[in-house]
Amino acid sequence: MITGYSIIAVPTGIFTSELARNMRPQLNPVTCPNCGKFGHAIAAEFCDRCGHALHI
C-alpha cells in the first residue's frame, strides 16, 4: 500500500515543482540606481518600485 502511494506521490511532486519553476517570471538581473531594487521584468525600462529609468 505504501509503495502504491509513493508511485503516485513522487512523480506528482516532481511535476509540480517543475511546473512552478517554469511559471515564475523571468527577471532581469539589473539593480535600480535610485532605490536599489534588484530584479526587474525582462522588458522593463523603468523601476517598478520608484519609477526611475533603468540603464540596461
N, C-alpha and C positions, 0 to 999 in steps of 0.2 A: 504494500500500500504506500509506503514512504517512497519507494522507487517511482511509482506512478506519479506522485505529487512532484517529484524532482524533474521528471521528464517534461512536465508542463511548466513548472516554475522557472527553471534555469533558462530555457530559450525565451520565455516571456520577458524576463529581466534583461537579457542581452538585447532583445529587440527594442524594449522601451528605452534603455539607456542610449542606444544608437539613434533612435528617433528624436529624443530630447536634444542630443548633441547637434544633430543636423538642423533642428528647427530654431536654434539660437541665432540671433542676428550676428552677422559678421561685423566686427568692429575694426576701425582704422586705428593703428597704434600712434595717434597724434595727441600730444598734450596741448591744451589751450594755453597760450601765453598770458592770458589775462587772469583766469581763475584757477588754472592748474588741473582741470578735469582731464583724466586720461581715458581714451577710448571713445571714439565718435563713430557714427554711421559711415559707411564707405563713401557715399556721395556727399557728405556734409561739407559745406563751405563755411558754416558758422557754428559756434559752440551752442549746444542745446541747453546749457545752463545759464550762460551770461550773454550770449549773442555776439561775442567778439569774433572777428574774422579769423579763420584758421589758415595758416600758411602751410599748405601741404606740398 
